[in-house]
Amino acid sequence: MGPRRHGGRAVRARELLALTWDDLDFEQGTVTFGGTVIRVAGRGVLVQEHTKTIAGMRTIQPPSWVMDLLKRRSATRDRAAEKRGLSMGRSGP
């Protein structure tokens, strides 16, 4: 899969799929890409702990509206978990 443009920044779809909430820094307004999703024969789809290239391991500052949207999604997710008596761990946005 080739790069996709997100807010003027090239991001591979597989890098987006590998994101976790820990990769987002709402105070700084940044997203850190450090992994990618891969398909492994006989095992399925897995998160690889590094990107396709060294240059792919990066931190970007998306537009503020993107971070606002993700922050709202995070808050909604946390409230839903509290209602169910769950503690949300490290899972993707």
Secondary structure, 3 states (H helix, E strand, C coil): CCEEEECCEEEEHHHHHCCCHHHEECCCCEEEECCEEEEECCCEEEEECCCCCHHHCEEECCCHHHHHHHHHHHHHHHHHHHHCCCCCCCCCC
